[in-house]
C-alpha cells in the first residue's frame, strides 16, 4: 500500500494511470470513459457499453471495492471523496 497521496488531484491521477488512462495537469473529476475503465479494473457488476450515467458507475465501483453496502446511484451523484479515492487506489494496487 502506498502512502496516502497528498491531494485529490494526485489520487485521481494515480487511479487514471492504474487503469491505463492519462494523467491530467489540472484537477478534474473522472470522465465517463475513465469511470468505465475503473469499473472494468475492479470487476464492478455493471455493463459499461453503452456508458451508463456517472452516478451508476460510481455506485458500482464503491460496491465492488467494499466501500458501499448496496448499489445506490442516488447516493453517489457527486464526485468521489478523498477517502473513497484512496480506497479505490488501494484496490487497484492490490489487483495489479
C-alpha positions in Angstrom: 0.0 0.0 0.0 1.4 3.4 -1.0 1.4 6.3 1.4 -1.7 8.5 1.1 -1.4 10.9 -1.8 -1.3 14.5 -0.7 -4.2 15.8 -2.9 -7.4 14.6 -4.6 -5.8 15.5 -7.9 -2.8 13.3 -7.2 -5.1 10.4 -6.2 -7.2 10.8 -9.4 -4.1 10.7 -11.5 -2.8 7.7 -9.7 -6.1 5.9 -10.4 -6.1 7.1 -14.0 -2.6 5.6 -14.6 -3.5 2.4 -12.9 -6.4 1.8 -15.3 -4.5 2.8 -18.4 -5.8 6.4 -18.8 -3.6 9.5 -19.0 -2.7 11.9 -16.2 -4.3 15.4 -16.2 -2.4 18.6 -15.5 -5.4 20.2 -13.9 -7.7 18.8 -11.2 -10.8 17.4 -12.7 -13.4 14.7 -12.0 -13.3 11.5 -13.8 -14.8 11.3 -17.3 -17.4 8.6 -18.1 -14.6 6.8 -20.0 -12.3 6.8 -17.0 -15.1 5.6 -14.7 -15.9 2.8 -17.2 -12.2 1.8 -17.1 -12.2 1.8 -13.3 -15.3 -0.4 -13.4 -13.6 -2.9 -15.6 -10.5 -3.0 -13.4 -12.3 -3.5 -10.1 -14.8 -6.0 -11.7 -17.8 -3.8 -10.9 -21.1 -5.5 -11.7 -22.2 -3.0 -14.3 -22.4 -3.1 -18.1 -20.2 -0.3 -19.5 -21.4 -0.5 -23.1 -23.2 1.8 -23.7 -21.7 4.0 -21.0 -24.1 4.3 -18.0 -24.6 7.5 -16.0 -21.6 8.5 -13.8 -23.6 8.0 -10.6 -24.3 4.4 -11.5 -20.7 3.7 -12.3 -19.5 5.4 -9.0 -22.0 3.3 -7.1 -20.9 0.1 -8.8 -17.2 0.9 -8.1 -17.9 1.5 -4.4 -19.8 -1.7 -4.1 -17.1 -3.7 -5.9 -14.4 -2.5 -3.6 -16.5 -2.9 -0.4 -16.9 0.8 0.3 -20.7 0.8 -0.1 -23.1 -2.0 1.1 -25.6 -1.6 -1.7 -25.9 -0.3 -5.3 -27.5 3.2 -4.8 -26.7 5.7 -7.5 -28.7 8.4 -5.8 -26.1 8.4 -3.0 -23.3 9.0 -5.4 -24.4 11.9 -7.6 -21.2 13.9 -6.8 -17.5 13.1 -7.3 -15.7 10.6 -5.1 -14.4 12.0 -1.7 -10.7 11.8 -0.9 -11.0 8.7 1.3 -13.0 6.9 -1.4 -10.3 7.8 -3.9 -7.7 6.3 -1.6 -9.7 3.1 -1.2 -10.1 2.8 -5.0 -6.3 3.4 -5.5 -5.5 0.8 -2.9 -7.9 -1.7 -4.5 -6.3 -1.1 -7.9 -2.9 -1.6 -6.5 -3.8 -4.8 -4.8 -5.3 -6.1 -8.0 -2.2 -5.2 -10.1 
